[in-house]
Amino acid sequence: MHPMILSDKKTLGNSYLILTGLTFLYFLFVNALDTHLPITKDFHLFELLYASMLLAIFLSQTILKKVLYVGDYLIFGAFSILVLSGFITNELLSYQGMKLAVLDCITLSKFVVAYFFGRILFEKKVVDQLVMYLQNWVRWITFTLFGALLLNFIIPLWPTYETRFGYTIQILVFSHATYLTSTAIFCLLFLTFKRRKYDVFYIYMNSILIILAGRNKGLIFLGVYVFILMFQYFKKKTPIWSLMGISFILYLLFQNIISERLFSSETAARSTLYQNGLLLANRYFPFGTGFGSYGSSASTKVYSGIYGELGFNQLYGFSEETKNYLTDSFIAMILGQFGYLGLFLMGSIFIMMFFLVRKNTQYESFTLLLFVFIFISMITENFISSSYGVLAFILIGMLVNQKNNE
């Protein structure tokens, strides 16, 4: 085995563990920090973390040469083809300038960089130490958030006025309920393995937080989570077919909501993104419209020319003045910008990651639920390049290293 920055033979020191915990905390609370301390945006901490991960990968592979799997090379190759096609199409169609195309490429690459960061810099025993250490942080995070929830009932420090399912939703320290949902979901993920007896109370707390946040993705995830807990209780493995079954049941339960949100153009913003993403995929078959042109954050920094052609400038939430909904779906963005080729390549990347990490038996439920969370979030938001997305793919890379391959 090659020596690594964090190898099997090393025991993590307190300073390193604390730094890891603080970084984990930052990933979960980026939105809260930016909301209440806007000055932190000027430090570009998230971008600095991305650059640090990229540098660490380069130094590690240049000096120490980590041995990778065939699947890792296929992931890198598929993403490279996606990037190349995005730049070529951008140059041919010119819906966005090259500067913003590069920015969009960097943003999209965050999930791949995060995966290889976790994959290259961590080894098996280090992963065991880290996930158990972070599990302790999760307990404190859960306790603090639930305490904030109880306090908010007594003294409305973070009032909201949005009502869902007959009750007023909670956002607590975040700017939107989706961030509270994602943070609580990550806490639940770390409570799927090596639980203590009283961890059931932390599971209840996070479940209540997810329910009171009132987001569909959280409620669907919670249904899958309870299903997997049942398998754990009966000490059985969680087969893929069972996840497909519970997903079908949840689809039936949420069918009206899914139909309204994703397919009804009269009532839902995401349906507009999906329908027009499909239109662009067909019109510019099979490559799409290129980087920075549709559904990405770069397409909103300088309002993409494709939006005028689609009539988005006449729609609330999609116009240049009110562009809140333009980045509401990762899958719609892939369809529009990279076409069917991009959809195939991204699907291939996720499938390869899944099969690489699927061989991990110790954290089977954790990995299955992590992919469920990623898939649900990709449908409902531009999740991949967010702090939650980066954290998710770092964990996937780490768990690939942790699999039983000895």
Secondary structure, 3 states (H helix, E strand, C coil): CCCCCCCCCCCCCHHHHHHHHHHHHHHHHHHHHHHHCHHHHHHCHHHHHHHHHHHHHHHHHHHHCCCCCHHHHHHHHHHHHHHHHHHHHHHHHCCCCHHHHHHHHHHHCHHHHHHHHHHHHCCHHHHHHHHHHHHHHHHHHHHHHHHHHHHHHHCCCCCCCCEECCEECCCCCCCCHHHHHHHHHHHHHCCCCCCCCCHHHHHHHHHHHHHHHCCHHHHHHHHHHHHHHHHHHCCCCCCHHHHHHHHHHHHHHCHHHHHHHHCCCCCCHHHHHHHHHHHHHHHCCCCCCCCCCCCCCHHHHCCCHHHHHHCHHHCCCCCCCCCCCCCCCHHHHHHHHHHHHHHHHHHHHHHHHHHHHHCCCCCHHHHHHHHHHHHHHHHHCCCCCCHHHHHHHHHHHHHHHHCCCC
